[in-house]
């Protein structure tokens, strides 16, 4: 597995984890009186958005390298 393929895999897993954190935070905010879960949910979605932008930039920059 090339470094590019591993990087794409790692960024994809990080995006899924950030989205999971966002969903968990939003769902937990209704049952908790603290605003911390809502802030964590927003941070998770913001992190996912930043990772998507980074992933697109990285793929554009490394398009001359193969995945093998």
Phi and psi restraints in degrees (range 20) as a CNS / XPLOR table:
assign (resid 1 and name C) (resid 2 and name N)
       (resid 2 and name CA) (resid 2 and name C) 1.0 -78.0 20.0 2
assign (resid 2 and name N) (resid 2 and name CA)
       (resid 2 and name C) (resid 3 and name N) 1.0 166.3 20.0 2
assign (resid 2 and name C) (resid 3 and name N)
       (resid 3 and name CA) (resid 3 and name C) 1.0 -65.0 20.0 2
assign (resid 3 and name N) (resid 3 and name CA)
       (resid 3 and name C) (resid 4 and name N) 1.0 -34.5 20.0 2
assign (resid 3 and name C) (resid 4 and name N)
       (resid 4 and name CA) (resid 4 and name C) 1.0 -65.7 20.0 2
assign (resid 4 and name N) (resid 4 and name CA)
       (resid 4 and name C) (resid 5 and name N) 1.0 -44.9 20.0 2
assign (resid 4 and name C) (resid 5 and name N)
       (resid 5 and name CA) (resid 5 and name C) 1.0 -64.0 20.0 2
assign (resid 5 and name N) (resid 5 and name CA)
       (resid 5 and name C) (resid 6 and name N) 1.0 -42.3 20.0 2
assign (resid 5 and name C) (resid 6 and name N)
       (resid 6 and name CA) (resid 6 and name C) 1.0 -63.6 20.0 2
assign (resid 6 and name N) (resid 6 and name CA)
       (resid 6 and name C) (resid 7 and name N) 1.0 -40.1 20.0 2
assign (resid 6 and name C) (resid 7 and name N)
       (resid 7 and name CA) (resid 7 and name C) 1.0 -64.5 20.0 2
assign (resid 7 and name N) (resid 7 and name CA)
       (resid 7 and name C) (resid 8 and name N) 1.0 -43.2 20.0 2
assign (resid 7 and name C) (resid 8 and name N)
       (resid 8 and name CA) (resid 8 and name C) 1.0 -61.6 20.0 2
assign (resid 8 and name N) (resid 8 and name CA)
       (resid 8 and name C) (resid 9 and name N) 1.0 -45.2 20.0 2
assign (resid 8 and name C) (resid 9 and name N)
       (resid 9 and name CA) (resid 9 and name C) 1.0 -60.8 20.0 2
assign (resid 9 and name N) (resid 9 and name CA)
       (resid 9 and name C) (resid 10 and name N) 1.0 -46.1 20.0 2
assign (resid 9 and name C) (resid 10 and name N)
       (resid 10 and name CA) (resid 10 and name C) 1.0 -64.1 20.0 2
assign (resid 10 and name N) (resid 10 and name CA)
       (resid 10 and name C) (resid 11 and name N) 1.0 -41.7 20.0 2
assign (resid 10 and name C) (resid 11 and name N)
       (resid 11 and name CA) (resid 11 and name C) 1.0 -67.5 20.0 2
assign (resid 11 and name N) (resid 11 and name CA)
       (resid 11 and name C) (resid 12 and name N) 1.0 -38.7 20.0 2
assign (resid 11 and name C) (resid 12 and name N)
       (resid 12 and name CA) (resid 12 and name C) 1.0 -63.5 20.0 2
assign (resid 12 and name N) (resid 12 and name CA)
       (resid 12 and name C) (resid 13 and name N) 1.0 -42.6 20.0 2
assign (resid 12 and name C) (resid 13 and name N)
       (resid 13 and name CA) (resid 13 and name C) 1.0 -65.4 20.0 2
assign (resid 13 and name N) (resid 13 and name CA)
       (resid 13 and name C) (resid 14 and name N) 1.0 -39.9 20.0 2
assign (resid 13 and name C) (resid 14 and name N)
       (resid 14 and name CA) (resid 14 and name C) 1.0 -64.3 20.0 2
assign (resid 14 and name N) (resid 14 and name CA)
       (resid 14 and name C) (resid 15 and name N) 1.0 -38.4 20.0 2
assign (resid 14 and name C) (resid 15 and name N)
       (resid 15 and name CA) (resid 15 and name C) 1.0 -63.3 20.0 2
assign (resid 15 and name N) (resid 15 and name CA)
       (resid 15 and name C) (resid 16 and name N) 1.0 -45.7 20.0 2
assign (resid 15 and name C) (resid 16 and name N)
       (resid 16 and name CA) (resid 16 and name C) 1.0 -62.3 20.0 2
assign (resid 16 and name N) (resid 16 and name CA)
       (resid 16 and name C) (resid 17 and name N) 1.0 -38.5 20.0 2
assign (resid 16 and name C) (resid 17 and name N)
       (resid 17 and name CA) (resid 17 and name C) 1.0 -67.9 20.0 2
assign (resid 17 and name N) (resid 17 and name CA)
       (resid 17 and name C) (resid 18 and name N) 1.0 -38.8 20.0 2
assign (resid 17 and name C) (resid 18 and name N)
       (resid 18 and name CA) (resid 18 and name C) 1.0 -66.3 20.0 2
assign (resid 18 and name N) (resid 18 and name CA)
       (resid 18 and name C) (resid 19 and name N) 1.0 -40.7 20.0 2
assign (resid 18 and name C) (resid 19 and name N)
       (resid 19 and name CA) (resid 19 and name C) 1.0 -64.6 20.0 2
assign (resid 19 and name N) (resid 19 and name CA)
       (resid 19 and name C) (resid 20 and name N) 1.0 -39.8 20.0 2
assign (resid 19 and name C) (resid 20 and name N)
       (resid 20 and name CA) (resid 20 and name C) 1.0 -62.5 20.0 2
assign (resid 20 and name N) (resid 20 and name CA)
       (resid 20 and name C) (resid 21 and name N) 1.0 -41.6 20.0 2
assign (resid 20 and name C) (resid 21 and name N)
       (resid 21 and name CA) (resid 21 and name C) 1.0 -62.6 20.0 2
assign (resid 21 and name N) (resid 21 and name CA)
       (resid 21 and name C) (resid 22 and name N) 1.0 -41.2 20.0 2
assign (resid 21 and name C) (resid 22 and name N)
       (resid 22 and name CA) (resid 22 and name C) 1.0 -62.9 20.0 2
assign (resid 22 and name N) (resid 22 and name CA)
       (resid 22 and name C) (resid 23 and name N) 1.0 -44.9 20.0 2
assign (resid 22 and name C) (resid 23 and name N)
       (resid 23 and name CA) (resid 23 and name C) 1.0 -64.3 20.0 2
assign (resid 23 and name N) (resid 23 and name CA)
       (resid 23 and name C) (resid 24 and name N) 1.0 -44.3 20.0 2
assign (resid 23 and name C) (resid 24 and name N)
       (resid 24 and name CA) (resid 24 and name C) 1.0 -61.5 20.0 2
assign (resid 24 and name N) (resid 24 and name CA)
       (resid 24 and name C) (resid 25 and name N) 1.0 -42.9 20.0 2
assign (resid 24 and name C) (resid 25 and name N)
       (resid 25 and name CA) (resid 25 and name C) 1.0 -64.9 20.0 2
assign (resid 25 and name N) (resid 25 and name CA)
       (resid 25 and name C) (resid 26 and name N) 1.0 -42.9 20.0 2
assign (resid 25 and name C) (resid 26 and name N)
       (resid 26 and name CA) (resid 26 and name C) 1.0 -66.5 20.0 2
assign (resid 26 and name N) (resid 26 and name CA)
       (resid 26 and name C) (resid 27 and name N) 1.0 -41.9 20.0 2
assign (resid 26 and name C) (resid 27 and name N)
       (resid 27 and name CA) (resid 27 and name C) 1.0 -68.8 20.0 2
assign (resid 27 and name N) (resid 27 and name CA)
       (resid 27 and name C) (resid 28 and name N) 1.0 -34.0 20.0 2
assign (resid 27 and name C) (resid 28 and name N)
       (resid 28 and name CA) (resid 28 and name C) 1.0 -78.0 20.0 2
assign (resid 28 and name N) (resid 28 and name CA)
       (resid 28 and name C) (resid 29 and name N) 1.0 -19.4 20.0 2
assign (resid 28 and name C) (resid 29 and name N)
       (resid 29 and name CA) (resid 29 and name C) 1.0 -66.3 20.0 2
assign (resid 29 and name N) (resid 29 and name CA)
       (resid 29 and name C) (resid 30 and name N) 1.0 -29.3 20.0 2
assign (resid 29 and name C) (resid 30 and name N)
       (resid 30 and name CA) (resid 30 and name C) 1.0 -70.2 20.0 2
assign (resid 30 and name N) (resid 30 and name CA)
       (resid 30 and name C) (resid 31 and name N) 1.0 -29.4 20.0 2
assign (resid 30 and name C) (resid 31 and name N)
       (resid 31 and name CA) (resid 31 and name C) 1.0 -98.9 20.0 2
assign (resid 31 and name N) (resid 31 and name CA)
       (resid 31 and name C) (resid 32 and name N) 1.0 -2.9 20.0 2
assign (resid 31 and name C) (resid 32 and name N)
       (resid 32 and name CA) (resid 32 and name C) 1.0 -116.0 20.0 2
assign (resid 32 and name N) (resid 32 and name CA)
       (resid 32 and name C) (resid 33 and name N) 1.0 138.9 20.0 2
assign (resid 32 and name C) (resid 33 and name N)
       (resid 33 and name CA) (resid 33 and name C) 1.0 -78.8 20.0 2
assign (resid 33 and name N) (resid 33 and name CA)
       (resid 33 and name C) (resid 34 and name N) 1.0 -17.3 20.0 2
assign (resid 33 and name C) (resid 34 and name N)
       (resid 34 and name CA) (resid 34 and name C) 1.0 -79.8 20.0 2
assign (resid 34 and name N) (resid 34 and name CA)
       (resid 34 and name C) (resid 35 and name N) 1.0 153.8 20.0 2
assign (resid 34 and name C) (resid 35 and name N)
       (resid 35 and name CA) (resid 35 and name C) 1.0 -92.5 20.0 2
assign (resid 35 and name N) (resid 35 and name CA)
       (resid 35 and name C) (resid 36 and name N) 1.0 2.5 20.0 2
assign (resid 35 and name C) (resid 36 and name N)
       (resid 36 and name CA) (resid 36 and name C) 1.0 -62.1 20.0 2
assign (resid 36 and name N) (resid 36 and name CA)
       (resid 36 and name C) (resid 37 and name N) 1.0 -46.0 20.0 2
assign (resid 36 and name C) (resid 37 and name N)
       (resid 37 and name CA) (resid 37 and name C) 1.0 -60.3 20.0 2
assign (resid 37 and name N) (resid 37 and name CA)
       (resid 37 and name C) (resid 38 and name N) 1.0 -37.6 20.0 2
assign (resid 37 and name C) (resid 38 and name N)
       (resid 38 and name CA) (resid 38 and name C) 1.0 -66.1 20.0 2
assign (resid 38 and name N) (resid 38 and name CA)
       (resid 38 and name C) (resid 39 and name N) 1.0 -39.4 20.0 2
assign (resid 38 and name C) (resid 39 and name N)
       (resid 39 and name CA) (resid 39 and name C) 1.0 -66.2 20.0 2
assign (resid 39 and name N) (resid 39 and name CA)
       (resid 39 and name C) (resid 40 and name N) 1.0 -39.4 20.0 2
assign (resid 39 and name C) (resid 40 and name N)
       (resid 40 and name CA) (resid 40 and name C) 1.0 -66.6 20.0 2
assign (resid 40 and name N) (resid 40 and name CA)
       (resid 40 and name C) (resid 41 and name N) 1.0 -37.3 20.0 2
assign (resid 40 and name C) (resid 41 and name N)
       (resid 41 and name CA) (resid 41 and name C) 1.0 -63.9 20.0 2
assign (resid 41 and name N) (resid 41 and name CA)
       (resid 41 and name C) (resid 42 and name N) 1.0 -44.3 20.0 2
assign (resid 41 and name C) (resid 42 and name N)
       (resid 42 and name CA) (resid 42 and name C) 1.0 -64.0 20.0 2
assign (resid 42 and name N) (resid 42 and name CA)
       (resid 42 and name C) (resid 43 and name N) 1.0 -39.7 20.0 2
assign (resid 42 and name C) (resid 43 and name N)
       (resid 43 and name CA) (resid 43 and name C) 1.0 -65.4 20.0 2
assign (resid 43 and name N) (resid 43 and name CA)
       (resid 43 and name C) (resid 44 and name N) 1.0 -36.8 20.0 2
assign (resid 43 and name C) (resid 44 and name N)
       (resid 44 and name CA) (resid 44 and name C) 1.0 -63.8 20.0 2
assign (resid 44 and name N) (resid 44 and name CA)
       (resid 44 and name C) (resid 45 and name N) 1.0 -45.6 20.0 2
assign (resid 44 and name C) (resid 45 and name N)
       (resid 45 and name CA) (resid 45 and name C) 1.0 -67.1 20.0 2
assign (resid 45 and name N) (resid 45 and name CA)
       (resid 45 and name C) (resid 46 and name N) 1.0 -36.8 20.0 2
assign (resid 45 and name C) (resid 46 and name N)
       (resid 46 and name CA) (resid 46 and name C) 1.0 -65.5 20.0 2
assign (resid 46 and name N) (resid 46 and name CA)
       (resid 46 and name C) (resid 47 and name N) 1.0 -40.9 20.0 2
assign (resid 46 and name C) (resid 47 and name N)
       (resid 47 and name CA) (resid 47 and name C) 1.0 -63.3 20.0 2
assign (resid 47 and name N) (resid 47 and name CA)
       (resid 47 and name C) (resid 48 and name N) 1.0 -39.5 20.0 2
assign (resid 47 and name C) (resid 48 and name N)
       (resid 48 and name CA) (resid 48 and name C) 1.0 -63.8 20.0 2
assign (resid 48 and name N) (resid 48 and name CA)
       (resid 48 and name C) (resid 49 and name N) 1.0 -41.7 20.0 2
assign (resid 48 and name C) (resid 49 and name N)
       (resid 49 and name CA) (resid 49 and name C) 1.0 -63.7 20.0 2
assign (resid 49 and name N) (resid 49 and name CA)
       (resid 49 and name C) (resid 50 and name N) 1.0 -43.4 20.0 2
assign (resid 49 and name C) (resid 50 and name N)
       (resid 50 and name CA) (resid 50 and name C) 1.0 -63.5 20.0 2
assign (resid 50 and name N) (resid 50 and name CA)
       (resid 50 and name C) (resid 51 and name N) 1.0 -39.7 20.0 2
assign (resid 50 and name C) (resid 51 and name N)
       (resid 51 and name CA) (resid 51 and name C) 1.0 -68.2 20.0 2
assign (resid 51 and name N) (resid 51 and name CA)
       (resid 51 and name C) (resid 52 and name N) 1.0 -34.8 20.0 2
assign (resid 51 and name C) (resid 52 and name N)
       (resid 52 and name CA) (resid 52 and name C) 1.0 -64.6 20.0 2
assign (resid 52 and name N) (resid 52 and name CA)
       (resid 52 and name C) (resid 53 and name N) 1.0 -44.4 20.0 2
assign (resid 52 and name C) (resid 53 and name N)
       (resid 53 and name CA) (resid 53 and name C) 1.0 -63.2 20.0 2
assign (resid 53 and name N) (resid 53 and name CA)
       (resid 53 and name C) (resid 54 and name N) 1.0 -43.6 20.0 2
assign (resid 53 and name C) (resid 54 and name N)
       (resid 54 and name CA) (resid 54 and name C) 1.0 -62.9 20.0 2
assign (resid 54 and name N) (resid 54 and name CA)
       (resid 54 and name C) (resid 55 and name N) 1.0 -42.5 20.0 2
assign (resid 54 and name C) (resid 55 and name N)
       (resid 55 and name CA) (resid 55 and name C) 1.0 -62.1 20.0 2
assign (resid 55 and name N) (resid 55 and name CA)
       (resid 55 and name C) (resid 56 and name N) 1.0 -41.6 20.0 2
assign (resid 55 and name C) (resid 56 and name N)
       (resid 56 and name CA) (resid 56 and name C) 1.0 -65.7 20.0 2
assign (resid 56 and name N) (resid 56 and name CA)
       (resid 56 and name C) (resid 57 and name N) 1.0 -41.9 20.0 2
assign (resid 56 and name C) (resid 57 and name N)
       (resid 57 and name CA) (resid 57 and name C) 1.0 -63.7 20.0 2
assign (resid 57 and name N) (resid 57 and name CA)
       (resid 57 and name C) (resid 58 and name N) 1.0 -42.6 20.0 2
assign (resid 57 and name C) (resid 58 and name N)
       (resid 58 and name CA) (resid 58 and name C) 1.0 -65.4 20.0 2
assign (resid 58 and name N) (resid 58 and name CA)
       (resid 58 and name C) (resid 59 and name N) 1.0 -42.0 20.0 2
assign (resid 58 and name C) (resid 59 and name N)
       (resid 59 and name CA) (resid 59 and name C) 1.0 -64.7 20.0 2
assign (resid 59 and name N) (resid 59 and name CA)
       (resid 59 and name C) (resid 60 and name N) 1.0 -37.9 20.0 2
assign (resid 59 and name C) (resid 60 and name N)
       (resid 60 and name CA) (resid 60 and name C) 1.0 -65.6 20.0 2
assign (resid 60 and name N) (resid 60 and name CA)
       (resid 60 and name C) (resid 61 and name N) 1.0 -41.4 20.0 2
assign (resid 60 and name C) (resid 61 and name N)
       (resid 61 and name CA) (resid 61 and name C) 1.0 -70.3 20.0 2
assign (resid 61 and name N) (resid 61 and name CA)
       (resid 61 and name C) (resid 62 and name N) 1.0 -35.1 20.0 2
assign (resid 61 and name C) (resid 62 and name N)
       (resid 62 and name CA) (resid 62 and name C) 1.0 -103.6 20.0 2
assign (resid 62 and name N) (resid 62 and name CA)
       (resid 62 and name C) (resid 63 and name N) 1.0 21.6 20.0 2
assign (resid 62 and name C) (resid 63 and name N)
       (resid 63 and name CA) (resid 63 and name C) 1.0 -68.5 20.0 2
assign (resid 63 and name N) (resid 63 and name CA)
       (resid 63 and name C) (resid 64 and name N) 1.0 -17.8 20.0 2
assign (resid 63 and name C) (resid 64 and name N)
       (resid 64 and name CA) (resid 64 and name C) 1.0 -80.9 20.0 2
assign (resid 64 and name N) (resid 64 and name CA)
       (resid 64 and name C) (resid 65 and name N) 1.0 -11.6 20.0 2
assign (resid 64 and name C) (resid 65 and name N)
       (resid 65 and name CA) (resid 65 and name C) 1.0 -94.6 20.0 2
assign (resid 65 and name N) (resid 65 and name CA)
       (resid 65 and name C) (resid 66 and name N) 1.0 146.1 20.0 2
assign (resid 65 and name C) (resid 66 and name N)
       (resid 66 and name CA) (resid 66 and name C) 1.0 -86.6 20.0 2
assign (resid 66 and name N) (resid 66 and name CA)
       (resid 66 and name C) (resid 67 and name N) 1.0 167.4 20.0 2
assign (resid 66 and name C) (resid 67 and name N)
       (resid 67 and name CA) (resid 67 and name C) 1.0 -87.2 20.0 2
assign (resid 67 and name N) (resid 67 and name CA)
       (resid 67 and name C) (resid 68 and name N) 1.0 -6.4 20.0 2
